[in-house]
Amino acid sequence: MLVFGQGETGERLASEAERLRALLIDMERILGGAKPEAIASGEPAPILDRWFFGNRASPCLLGLSTNHPKLTGVNRPIATSDVWLLAADKTWARSLSRWYRLGRPAERSGLDA
């Protein structure tokens, strides 16, 4: 997740935008019928041996949603898709799917309150 609205964000944001742009271009090439061998021919692709699928934690937001285009209702509990951008003042967040206006943060209890 990138926090925007701070001085050092520009370089990281530009770098991540370029990575996502490259992924989108490759996805469009696959949709057009290109083979991975042709797409990756610019440089040797690394070999990943003895591989398996794993899971990594990705930041998301949990909260009560109102006016969501797909998850209808008022104060409906949801979990967003992966959060990519967060405004430094915590008023806006961009998930993989859409922008969210952020209301009040949840009240915290316990050791981290």
N, CA, C and O atoms as a Tinker XYZ file with bonds, in Angstrom:
   452  protein
     1  N      0.857000   -1.166000    0.000000    73     2
     2  CA     0.000000    0.000000    0.000000    64     1     3
     3  C      0.902000    1.228000    0.000000    63     2     4     5
     4  O      1.891000    1.283000    0.732000    81     3
     5  N      0.559000    2.199000   -0.817000    73     3     6
     6  CA     1.291000    3.456000   -0.879000    64     5     7
     7  C      0.469000    4.567000   -0.242000    63     6     8     9
     8  O     -0.717000    4.716000   -0.537000    81     7
     9  N      1.093000    5.336000    0.620000    73     7    10
    10  CA     0.434000    6.497000    1.213000    64     9    11
    11  C      0.784000    7.692000    0.340000    63    10    12    13
    12  O      1.960000    7.992000    0.132000    81    11
    13  N     -0.250000    8.382000   -0.178000    73    11    14
    14  CA     0.027000    9.537000   -1.023000    64    13    15
    15  C     -0.290000   10.820000   -0.278000    63    14    16    17
    16  O     -1.036000   10.823000    0.702000    81    15
    17  N      0.292000   11.912000   -0.762000    73    15    18
    18  CA     0.107000   13.189000   -0.093000    64    17    19
    19  C      1.276000   13.514000    0.812000    63    18    20    21
    20  O      1.209000   14.437000    1.624000    81    19
    21  N      2.362000   12.742000    0.669000    73    19    22
    22  CA     3.591000   12.987000    1.422000    64    21    23
    23  C      4.715000   13.174000    0.412000    63    22    24    25
    24  O      4.605000   12.698000   -0.718000    81    23
    25  N      5.781000   13.847000    0.784000    73    23    26
    26  CA     6.858000   14.210000   -0.117000    64    25    27
    27  C      7.515000   13.066000   -0.873000    63    26    28    29
    28  O      7.696000   13.166000   -2.086000    81    27
    29  N      7.880000   11.977000   -0.191000    73    27    30
    30  CA     8.646000   10.918000   -0.830000    64    29    31
    31  C      7.792000    9.946000   -1.636000    63    30    32    33
    32  O      8.332000    9.004000   -2.216000    81    31
    33  N      6.500000   10.141000   -1.689000    73    31    34
    34  CA     5.597000    9.198000   -2.329000    64    33    35
    35  C      5.767000    9.159000   -3.840000    63    34    36    37
    36  O      5.583000    8.098000   -4.437000    81    35
    37  N      6.109000   10.268000   -4.480000    73    35    38
    38  CA     6.119000   10.349000   -5.932000    64    37    39
    39  C      6.930000    9.286000   -6.626000    63    38    40    41
    40  O      6.461000    8.690000   -7.595000    81    39
    41  N      8.141000    9.032000   -6.154000    73    39    42
    42  CA     9.007000    8.059000   -6.803000    64    41    43
    43  C      8.464000    6.641000   -6.665000    63    42    44    45
    44  O      8.442000    5.885000   -7.636000    81    43
    45  N      8.030000    6.286000   -5.475000    73    43    46
    46  CA     7.454000    4.941000   -5.273000    64    45    47
    47  C      6.167000    4.767000   -6.061000    63    46    48    49
    48  O      5.931000    3.709000   -6.644000    81    47
    49  N      5.333000    5.801000   -6.081000    73    47    50
    50  CA     4.073000    5.737000   -6.821000    64    49    51
    51  C      4.345000    5.546000   -8.308000    63    50    52    53
    52  O      3.685000    4.735000   -8.958000    81    51
    53  N      5.309000    6.281000   -8.853000    73    51    54
    54  CA     5.664000    6.148000  -10.270000    64    53    55
    55  C      6.193000    4.743000  -10.572000    63    54    56    57
    56  O      5.865000    4.164000  -11.607000    81    55
    57  N      7.006000    4.203000   -9.674000    73    55    58
    58  CA     7.563000    2.864000   -9.867000    64    57    59
    59  C      6.466000    1.802000   -9.875000    63    58    60    61
    60  O      6.457000    0.926000  -10.741000    81    59
    61  N      5.550000    1.873000   -8.925000    73    59    62
    62  CA     4.447000    0.903000   -8.866000    64    61    63
    63  C      3.506000    1.062000  -10.058000    63    62    64    65
    64  O      2.996000    0.074000  -10.585000    81    63
    65  N      3.278000    2.301000  -10.482000    73    63    66
    66  CA     2.428000    2.535000  -11.659000    64    65    67
    67  C      3.046000    1.869000  -12.887000    63    66    68    69
    68  O      2.333000    1.269000  -13.691000    81    67
    69  N      4.354000    1.969000  -13.035000    73    67    70
    70  CA     5.034000    1.344000  -14.165000    64    69    71
    71  C      4.931000   -0.173000  -14.108000    63    70    72    73
    72  O      4.718000   -0.818000  -15.135000    81    71
    73  N      5.079000   -0.751000  -12.920000    73    71    74
    74  CA     4.929000   -2.210000  -12.778000    64    73    75
    75  C      3.525000   -2.662000  -13.153000    63    74    76    77
    76  O      3.356000   -3.670000  -13.838000    81    75
    77  N      2.513000   -1.915000  -12.705000    73    75    78
    78  CA     1.130000   -2.274000  -13.023000    64    77    79
    79  C      0.839000   -2.084000  -14.507000    63    78    80    81
    80  O      0.115000   -2.878000  -15.109000    81    79
    81  N      1.404000   -1.030000  -15.096000    73    79    82
    82  CA     1.240000   -0.775000  -16.530000    64    81    83
    83  C      1.815000   -1.940000  -17.337000    63    82    84    85
    84  O      1.193000   -2.395000  -18.297000    81    83
    85  N      2.998000   -2.422000  -16.953000    73    83    86
    86  CA     3.621000   -3.548000  -17.642000    64    85    87
    87  C      2.773000   -4.813000  -17.516000    63    86    88    89
    88  O      2.636000   -5.564000  -18.481000    81    87
    89  N      2.204000   -5.053000  -16.333000    73    87    90
    90  CA     1.327000   -6.204000  -16.142000    64    89    91
    91  C      0.100000   -6.099000  -17.048000    63    90    92    93
    92  O     -0.284000   -7.076000  -17.691000    81    91
    93  N     -0.512000   -4.920000  -17.099000    73    91    94
    94  CA    -1.687000   -4.722000  -17.943000    64    93    95
    95  C     -1.354000   -4.963000  -19.421000    63    94    96    97
    96  O     -2.133000   -5.589000  -20.140000    81    95
    97  N     -0.216000   -4.474000  -19.861000    73    95    98
    98  CA     0.199000   -4.696000  -21.254000    64    97    99
    99  C      0.342000   -6.187000  -21.529000    63    98   100   101
   100  O     -0.117000   -6.670000  -22.565000    81    99
   101  N      0.977000   -6.930000  -20.609000    73    99   102
   102  CA     1.118000   -8.372000  -20.795000    64   101   103
   103  C     -0.235000   -9.078000  -20.798000    63   102   104   105
   104  O     -0.448000  -10.002000  -21.583000    81   103
   105  N     -1.148000   -8.654000  -19.930000    73   103   106
   106  CA    -2.491000   -9.255000  -19.923000    64   105   107
   107  C     -3.197000   -9.018000  -21.250000    63   106   108   109
   108  O     -3.846000   -9.921000  -21.778000    81   107
   109  N     -3.076000   -7.822000  -21.786000    73   107   110
   110  CA    -3.698000   -7.514000  -23.073000    64   109   111
   111  C     -3.070000   -8.324000  -24.203000    63   110   112   113
   112  O     -3.766000   -8.743000  -25.128000    81   111
   113  N     -1.755000   -8.545000  -24.133000    73   111   114
   114  CA    -1.090000   -9.380000  -25.139000    64   113   115
   115  C     -1.589000  -10.819000  -25.073000    63   114   116   117
   116  O     -1.836000  -11.433000  -26.111000    81   115
   117  N     -1.738000  -11.363000  -23.868000    73   115   118
   118  CA    -2.265000  -12.731000  -23.709000    64   117   119
   119  C     -3.681000  -12.808000  -24.271000    63   118   120   121
   120  O     -4.022000  -13.761000  -24.970000    81   119
   121  N     -4.512000  -11.797000  -23.963000    73   119   122
   122  CA    -5.877000  -11.774000  -24.513000    64   121   123
   123  C     -5.859000  -11.740000  -26.039000    63   122   124   125
   124  O     -6.762000  -12.271000  -26.686000    81   123
   125  N     -4.847000  -11.124000  -26.603000    73   123   126
   126  CA    -4.707000  -11.048000  -28.058000    64   125   127
   127  C     -4.119000  -12.292000  -28.684000    63   126   128   129
   128  O     -3.945000  -12.350000  -29.901000    81   127
   129  N     -3.808000  -13.297000  -27.864000    73   127   130
   130  CA    -3.319000  -14.568000  -28.396000    64   129   131
   131  C     -1.816000  -14.746000  -28.351000    63   130   132   133
   132  O     -1.311000  -15.764000  -28.823000    81   131
   133  N     -1.080000  -13.787000  -27.797000    73   131   134
   134  CA     0.372000  -13.929000  -27.713000    64   133   135
   135  C      0.747000  -15.024000  -26.718000    63   134   136   137
   136  O      0.032000  -15.264000  -25.745000    81   135
   137  N      1.851000  -15.671000  -26.968000    73   135   138
   138  CA     2.372000  -16.706000  -26.078000    64   137   139
   139  C      3.381000  -16.091000  -25.117000    63   138   140   141
   140  O      4.073000  -15.138000  -25.479000    81   139
   141  N      3.478000  -16.622000  -23.890000    73   139   142
   142  CA     4.450000  -16.084000  -22.931000    64   141   143
   143  C      5.876000  -16.039000  -23.484000    63   142   144   145
   144  O      6.622000  -15.101000  -23.204000    81   143
   145  N      6.256000  -17.063000  -24.276000    73   143   146
   146  CA     7.610000  -17.097000  -24.834000    64   145   147
   147  C      7.899000  -15.857000  -25.675000    63   146   148   149
   148  O      9.015000  -15.336000  -25.661000    81   147
   149  N      6.892000  -15.388000  -26.406000    73   147   150
   150  CA     7.069000  -14.206000  -27.256000    64   149   151
   151  C      7.089000  -12.928000  -26.427000    63   150   152   153
   152  O      7.836000  -11.996000  -26.729000    81   151
   153  N      6.271000  -12.887000  -25.387000    73   151   154
   154  CA     6.192000  -11.680000  -24.556000    64   153   155
   155  C      7.468000  -11.506000  -23.744000    63   154   156   157
   156  O      7.967000  -10.389000  -23.611000    81   155
   157  N      7.995000  -12.583000  -23.208000    73   155   158
   158  CA     9.158000  -12.527000  -22.323000    64   157   159
   159  C     10.483000  -12.601000  -23.066000    63   158   160   161
   160  O     11.529000  -12.749000  -22.433000    81   159
   161  N     10.468000  -12.501000  -24.391000    73   159   162
   162  CA    11.690000  -12.713000  -25.162000    64   161   163
   163  C     12.696000  -11.570000  -25.048000    63   162   164   165
   164  O     13.840000  -11.734000  -25.471000    81   163
   165  N     12.317000  -10.424000  -24.495000    73   163   166
   166  CA    13.229000   -9.295000  -24.388000    64   165   167
   167  C     14.416000   -9.563000  -23.476000    63   166   168   169
   168  O     15.507000   -9.045000  -23.716000    81   167
   169  N     14.226000  -10.349000  -22.455000    73   167   170
   170  CA    15.310000  -10.719000  -21.540000    64   169   171
   171  C     15.039000  -12.132000  -21.051000    63   170   172   173
   172  O     13.886000  -12.562000  -21.023000    81   171
   173  N     16.074000  -12.857000  -20.668000    73   171   174
   174  CA    15.845000  -14.235000  -20.213000    64   173   175
   175  C     14.975000  -14.263000  -18.955000    63   174   176   177
   176  O     15.257000  -13.575000  -17.974000    81   175
   177  N     13.928000  -15.059000  -19.001000    73   175   178
   178  CA    13.056000  -15.200000  -17.831000    64   177   179
   179  C     13.725000  -16.120000  -16.821000    63   178   180   181
   180  O     14.275000  -17.153000  -17.202000    81   179
   181  N     13.691000  -15.767000  -15.541000    73   179   182
   182  CA    14.274000  -16.664000  -14.540000    64   181   183
   183  C     13.469000  -17.954000  -14.449000    63   182   184   185
   184  O     12.270000  -17.974000  -14.725000    81   183
   185  N     14.135000  -19.012000  -14.065000    73   183   186
   186  CA    13.477000  -20.303000  -13.843000    64   185   187
   187  C     13.138000  -20.401000  -12.360000    63   186   188   189
   188  O     13.968000  -20.102000  -11.502000    81   187
   189  N     11.923000  -20.818000  -12.073000    73   187   190
   190  CA    11.499000  -21.062000  -10.696000    64   189   191
   191  C     11.287000  -22.558000  -10.568000    63   190   192   193
   192  O     10.331000  -23.104000  -11.119000    81   191
   193  N     12.171000  -23.217000   -9.848000    73   191   194
   194  CA    12.152000  -24.665000   -9.716000    64   193   195
   195  C     11.556000  -25.055000   -8.373000    63   194   196   197
   196  O     11.621000  -24.292000   -7.409000    81   195
   197  N     10.975000  -26.246000   -8.318000    73   195   198
   198  CA    10.377000  -26.776000   -7.089000    64   197   199
   199  C      9.389000  -25.774000   -6.484000    63   198   200   201
   200  O      9.366000  -25.561000   -5.272000    81   199
   201  N      8.594000  -25.180000   -7.332000    73   199   202
   202  CA     7.676000  -24.109000   -6.925000    64   201   203
   203  C      6.371000  -24.686000   -6.401000    63   202   204   205
   204  O      6.028000  -25.837000   -6.672000    81   203
   205  N      5.663000  -23.879000   -5.659000    73   203   206
   206  CA     4.326000  -24.210000   -5.187000    64   205   207
   207  C      3.590000  -22.903000   -4.905000    63   206   208   209
   208  O      4.205000  -21.841000   -4.811000    81   207
   209  N      2.285000  -22.990000   -4.773000    73   207   210
   210  CA     1.481000  -21.812000   -4.492000    64   209   211
   211  C      1.523000  -21.491000   -3.005000    63   210   212   213
   212  O      1.458000  -22.387000   -2.163000    81   211
   213  N      1.632000  -20.222000   -2.697000    73   211   214
   214  CA     1.594000  -19.761000   -1.320000    64   213   215
   215  C      0.613000  -18.609000   -1.211000    63   214   216   217
   216  O      0.016000  -18.195000   -2.205000    81   215
   217  N      0.451000  -18.107000   -0.037000    73   215   218
   218  CA    -0.415000  -16.954000    0.208000    64   217   219
   219  C      0.363000  -15.912000    0.984000    63   218   220   221
   220  O      1.141000  -16.229000    1.884000    81   219
   221  N      0.135000  -14.654000    0.614000    73   219   222
   222  CA     0.722000  -13.537000    1.354000    64   221   223
   223  C     -0.409000  -12.657000    1.843000    63   222   224   225
   224  O     -1.457000  -12.546000    1.206000    81   223
   225  N     -0.180000  -12.045000    2.969000    73   223   226
   226  CA    -1.175000  -11.104000    3.492000    64   225   227
   227  C     -1.088000   -9.812000    2.679000    63   226   228   229
   228  O      0.005000   -9.313000    2.409000    81   227
   229  N     -2.226000   -9.287000    2.298000    73   227   230
   230  CA    -2.294000   -8.008000    1.596000    64   229   231
   231  C     -3.177000   -7.074000    2.404000    63   230   232   233
   232  O     -4.207000   -7.497000    2.929000    81   231
   233  N     -2.787000   -5.802000    2.511000    73   231   234
   234  CA    -3.630000   -4.886000    3.272000    64   233   235
   235  C     -4.983000   -4.687000    2.588000    63   234   236   237
   236  O     -5.070000   -4.561000    1.366000    81   235
   237  N     -6.015000   -4.662000    3.396000    73   235   238
   238  CA    -7.362000   -4.352000    2.926000    64   237   239
   239  C     -8.026000   -3.523000    4.020000    63   238   240   241
   240  O     -7.470000   -3.349000    5.104000    81   239
   241  N     -9.189000   -3.028000    3.733000    73   239   242
   242  CA    -9.962000   -2.300000    4.737000    64   241   243
   243  C    -11.200000   -3.105000    5.088000    63   242   244   245
   244  O    -11.815000   -3.720000    4.217000    81   243
   245  N    -11.560000   -3.101000    6.340000    73   243   246
   246  CA   -12.791000   -3.714000    6.827000    64   245   247
   247  C    -13.639000   -2.587000    7.384000    63   246   248   249
   248  O    -13.120000   -1.694000    8.054000    81   247
   249  N    -14.921000   -2.615000    7.118000    73   247   250
   250  CA   -15.770000   -1.564000    7.656000    64   249   251
   251  C    -17.198000   -1.699000    7.187000    63   250   252   253
   252  O    -17.595000   -2.716000    6.619000    81   251
   253  N    -17.960000   -0.657000    7.435000    73   251   254
   254  CA   -19.378000   -0.621000    7.095000    64   253   255
   255  C    -19.554000    0.240000    5.860000    63   254   256   257
   256  O    -19.269000    1.437000    5.887000    81   255
   257  N    -20.022000   -0.363000    4.777000    73   255   258
   258  CA   -20.126000    0.310000    3.488000    64   257   259
   259  C    -21.546000    0.788000    3.219000    63   258   260   261
   260  O    -22.519000    0.101000    3.529000    81   259
   261  N    -21.645000    1.971000    2.641000    73   259   262
   262  CA   -22.919000    2.523000    2.173000    64   261   263
   263  C    -22.711000    3.029000    0.752000    63   262   264   265
   264  O    -21.696000    3.662000    0.461000    81   263
   265  N    -23.652000    2.759000   -0.124000    73   263   266
   266  CA   -23.611000    3.168000   -1.535000    64   265   267
   267  C    -22.551000    2.456000   -2.354000    63   266   268   269
   268  O    -22.078000    3.004000   -3.350000    81   267
   269  N    -22.165000    1.249000   -1.962000    73   267   270
   270  CA   -21.242000    0.455000   -2.776000    64   269   271
   271  C    -21.994000   -0.005000   -4.022000    63   270   272   273
   272  O    -23.141000   -0.437000   -3.918000    81   271
   273  N    -21.367000    0.079000   -5.208000    73   271   274
   274  CA   -22.091000   -0.273000   -6.428000    64   273   275
   275  C    -22.461000   -1.752000   -6.545000    63   274   276   277
   276  O    -23.416000   -2.084000   -7.248000    81   275
   277  N    -21.741000   -2.639000   -5.883000    73   275   278
   278  CA   -22.031000   -4.072000   -5.992000    64   277   279
   279  C    -22.513000   -4.687000   -4.691000    63   278   280   281
   280  O    -23.296000   -5.636000   -4.706000    81   279
   281  N    -22.053000   -4.156000   -3.565000    73   279   282
   282  CA   -22.440000   -4.678000   -2.256000    64   281   283
   283  C    -23.434000   -3.705000   -1.644000    63   282   284   285
   284  O    -23.084000   -2.883000   -0.797000    81   283
   285  N    -24.663000   -3.811000   -2.083000    73   283   286
   286  CA   -25.685000   -2.827000   -1.744000    64   285   287
   287  C    -26.066000   -2.872000   -0.276000    63   286   288   289
   288  O    -25.858000   -3.866000    0.419000    81   287
   289  N    -26.628000   -1.768000    0.166000    73   287   290
   290  CA   -27.108000   -1.673000    1.529000    64   289   291
   291  C    -26.480000   -0.499000    2.244000    63   290   292   293
   292  O    -25.596000    0.181000    1.724000    81   291
   293  N    -26.965000   -0.283000    3.453000    73   291   294
   294  CA   -26.458000    0.785000    4.311000    64   293   295
   295  C    -25.742000    0.135000    5.485000    63   294   296   297
   296  O    -26.275000   -0.772000    6.124000    81   295
   297  N    -24.537000    0.602000    5.761000    73   295   298
   298  CA   -23.728000    0.049000    6.852000    64   297   299
   299  C    -23.536000   -1.458000    6.719000    63   298   300   301
   300  O    -23.586000   -2.196000    7.703000    81   299
   301  N    -23.314000   -1.897000    5.485000    73   299   302
   302  CA   -23.097000   -3.319000    5.227000    64   301   303
   303  C    -21.638000   -3.666000    5.522000    63   302   304   305
   304  O    -20.738000   -3.012000    4.995000    81   303
   305  N    -21.385000   -4.682000    6.355000    73   303   306
   306  CA   -19.998000   -5.076000    6.649000    64   305   307
   307  C    -19.328000   -5.635000    5.388000    63   306   308   309
   308  O    -19.866000   -6.530000    4.736000    81   307
   309  N    -18.161000   -5.102000    5.058000    73   307   310
   310  CA   -17.420000   -5.588000    3.895000    64   309   311
   311  C    -15.928000   -5.630000    4.209000    63   310   312   313
   312  O    -15.454000   -5.039000    5.179000    81   311
   313  N    -15.218000   -6.339000    3.366000    73   311   314
   314  CA   -13.757000   -6.285000    3.288000    64   313   315
   315  C    -13.444000   -5.851000    1.867000    63   314   316   317
   316  O    -13.975000   -6.422000    0.914000    81   315
   317  N    -12.595000   -4.856000    1.713000    73   315   318
   318  CA   -12.252000   -4.377000    0.377000    64   317   319
   319  C    -11.259000   -5.335000   -0.276000    63   318   320   321
   320  O    -10.693000   -6.212000    0.378000    81   319
   321  N    -11.063000   -5.148000   -1.571000    73   319   322
   322  CA    -9.946000   -5.814000   -2.235000    64   321   323
   323  C     -8.652000   -5.165000   -1.738000    63   322   324   325
   324  O     -8.697000   -4.233000   -0.935000    81   323
   325  N     -7.523000   -5.641000   -2.202000    73   323   326
   326  CA    -6.223000   -5.116000   -1.762000    64   325   327
   327  C     -6.185000   -3.593000   -1.849000    63   326   328   329
   328  O     -6.575000   -3.011000   -2.861000    81   327
   329  N     -5.716000   -2.960000   -0.790000    73   327   330
   330  CA    -5.586000   -1.495000   -0.791000    64   329   331
   331  C     -4.229000   -1.131000   -1.383000    63   330   332   333
   332  O     -3.192000   -1.633000   -0.948000    81   331
   333  N     -4.253000   -0.241000   -2.390000    73   331   334
   334  CA    -3.035000    0.194000   -3.073000    64   333   335
   335  C     -2.622000    1.595000   -2.662000    63   334   336   337
   336  O     -1.429000    1.881000   -2.559000    81   335
   337  N     -3.592000    2.475000   -2.424000    73   335   338
   338  CA    -3.289000    3.868000   -2.108000    64   337   339
   339  C     -4.079000    4.308000   -0.886000    63   338   340   341
   340  O     -5.233000    3.921000   -0.700000    81   339
   341  N     -3.433000    5.131000   -0.048000    73   339   342
   342  CA    -4.086000    5.701000    1.118000    64   341   343
   343  C     -3.640000    7.151000    1.236000    63   342   344   345
   344  O     -2.442000    7.434000    1.237000    81   343
   345  N     -4.599000    8.075000    1.336000    73   343   346
   346  CA    -4.262000    9.484000    1.526000    64   345   347
   347  C     -3.606000    9.659000    2.889000    63   346   348   349
   348  O     -4.010000    9.032000    3.868000    81   347
   349  N     -2.592000   10.514000    2.943000    73   347   350
   350  CA    -1.871000   10.744000    4.201000    64   349   351
   351  C     -2.815000   11.183000    5.313000    63   350   352   353
   352  O     -2.604000   10.850000    6.479000    81   351
   353  N     -3.859000   11.934000    4.953000    73   351   354
   354  CA    -4.810000   12.393000    5.970000    64   353   355
   355  C     -5.919000   11.362000    6.242000    63   354   356   357
   356  O     -6.852000   11.626000    7.000000    81   355
   357  N     -5.802000   10.203000    5.621000    73   355   358
   358  CA    -6.729000    9.071000    5.819000    64   357   359
   359  C     -8.185000    9.425000    5.506000    63   358   360   361
   360  O     -9.100000    8.990000    6.206000    81   359
   361  N     -8.392000   10.218000    4.449000    73   359   362
   362  CA    -9.746000   10.544000    4.012000    64   361   363
   363  C    -10.151000    9.777000    2.757000    63   362   364   365
   364  O    -11.338000    9.686000    2.445000    81   363
   365  N     -9.179000    9.224000    2.036000    73   363   366
   366  CA    -9.434000    8.469000    0.816000    64   365   367
   367  C     -8.539000    7.240000    0.766000    63   366   368   369
   368  O     -7.412000    7.261000    1.262000    81   367
   369  N     -9.049000    6.166000    0.163000    73   367   370
   370  CA    -8.267000    4.962000   -0.084000    64   369   371
   371  C     -8.663000    4.406000   -1.446000    63   370   372   373
   372  O     -9.823000    4.484000   -1.850000    81   371
   373  N     -7.672000    3.838000   -2.153000    73   371   374
   374  CA    -7.944000    3.206000   -3.449000    64   373   375
   375  C     -7.612000    1.732000   -3.331000    63   374   376   377
   376  O     -6.461000    1.357000   -3.111000    81   375
   377  N     -8.624000    0.905000   -3.478000    73   375   378
   378  CA    -8.397000   -0.535000   -3.502000    64   377   379
   379  C     -8.145000   -0.934000   -4.953000    63   378   380   381
   380  O     -8.201000   -0.097000   -5.854000    81   379
   381  N     -7.873000   -2.190000   -5.167000    73   379   382
   382  CA    -7.695000   -2.668000   -6.533000    64   381   383
   383  C     -8.948000   -2.396000   -7.359000    63   382   384   385
   384  O     -8.856000   -2.187000   -8.568000    81   383
   385  N    -10.107000   -2.397000   -6.728000    73   383   386
   386  CA   -11.376000   -2.247000   -7.445000    64   385   387
   387  C    -11.885000   -0.822000   -7.580000    63   386   388   389
   388  O    -12.445000   -0.470000   -8.618000    81   387
   389  N    -11.704000    0.013000   -6.550000    73   387   390
   390  CA   -12.342000    1.331000   -6.577000    64   389   391
   391  C    -11.799000    2.234000   -5.492000    63   390   392   393
   392  O    -11.041000    1.808000   -4.620000    81   391
   393  N    -12.208000    3.508000   -5.565000    73   391   394
   394  CA   -11.921000    4.501000   -4.521000    64   393   395
   395  C    -12.954000    4.377000   -3.413000    63   394   396   397
   396  O    -14.111000    4.039000   -3.659000    81   395
   397  N    -12.522000    4.655000   -2.193000    73   395   398
   398  CA   -13.414000    4.743000   -1.034000    64   397   399
   399  C    -13.177000    6.066000   -0.329000    63   398   400   401
   400  O    -12.034000    6.464000   -0.102000    81   399
   401  N    -14.270000    6.750000    0.019000    73   399   402
   402  CA   -14.170000    7.892000    0.936000    64   401   403
   403  C    -14.174000    7.297000    2.332000    63   402   404   405
   404  O    -15.036000    6.481000    2.658000    81   403
   405  N    -13.237000    7.690000    3.142000    73   403   406
   406  CA   -13.140000    7.095000    4.479000    64   405   407
   407  C    -13.835000    7.974000    5.502000    63   406   408   409
   408  O    -13.579000    9.174000    5.596000    81   407
   409  N    -14.704000    7.362000    6.252000    73   407   410
   410  CA   -15.375000    8.048000    7.352000    64   409   411
   411  C    -14.549000    7.911000    8.615000    63   410   412   413
   412  O    -13.320000    7.963000    8.581000    81   411
   413  N    -15.229000    7.739000    9.711000    73   411   414
   414  CA   -14.547000    7.617000   11.006000    64   413   415
   415  C    -13.820000    6.282000   11.099000    63   414   416   417
   416  O    -14.352000    5.259000   10.668000    81   415
   417  N    -12.611000    6.277000   11.655000    73   415   418
   418  CA   -11.957000    4.985000   11.906000    64   417   419
   419  C    -12.681000    4.256000   13.042000    63   418   420   421
   420  O    -13.345000    4.881000   13.869000    81   419
   421  N    -12.547000    2.954000   13.069000    73   419   422
   422  CA   -13.152000    2.169000   14.141000    64   421   423
   423  C    -12.482000    2.508000   15.458000    63   422   424   425
   424  O    -11.307000    2.872000   15.502000    81   423
   425  N    -13.242000    2.382000   16.521000    73   423   426
   426  CA   -12.657000    2.573000   17.857000    64   425   427
   427  C    -11.779000    1.372000   18.159000    63   426   428   429
   428  O    -12.135000    0.232000   17.859000    81   427
   429  N    -10.648000    1.640000   18.746000    73   427   430
   430  CA    -9.698000    0.570000   19.039000    64   429   431
   431  C     -9.730000    0.268000   20.534000    63   430   432   433
   432  O     -9.879000    1.160000   21.370000    81   431
   433  N     -9.590000   -0.990000   20.833000    73   431   434
   434  CA    -9.533000   -1.381000   22.248000    64   433   435
   435  C     -8.389000   -2.368000   22.404000    63   434   436   437
   436  O     -7.889000   -2.919000   21.424000    81   435
   437  N     -7.989000   -2.579000   23.625000    73   435   438
   438  CA    -6.922000   -3.535000   23.878000    64   437   439
   439  C     -5.578000   -2.855000   24.017000    63   438   440   441
   440  O     -5.503000   -1.676000   24.362000    81   439
   441  N     -4.510000   -3.603000   23.746000    73   439   442
   442  CA    -3.162000   -3.125000   23.966000    64   441   443
   443  C     -2.740000   -1.989000   23.042000    63   442   444   445
   444  O     -1.902000   -1.169000   23.418000    81   443
   445  N     -3.316000   -1.927000   21.823000    73   443   446
   446  CA    -2.882000   -0.905000   20.875000    64   445   447
   447  C     -3.754000    0.342000   20.890000    63   446   448   449
   448  O     -3.635000    1.178000   19.994000    81   447
   449  N     -4.623000    0.489000   21.876000    73   447   450
   450  CA    -5.547000    1.639000   21.930000    64   449   451
   451  C     -4.804000    2.940000   22.188000    63   450   452
   452  O     -5.423000    4.001000   22.263000    81   451
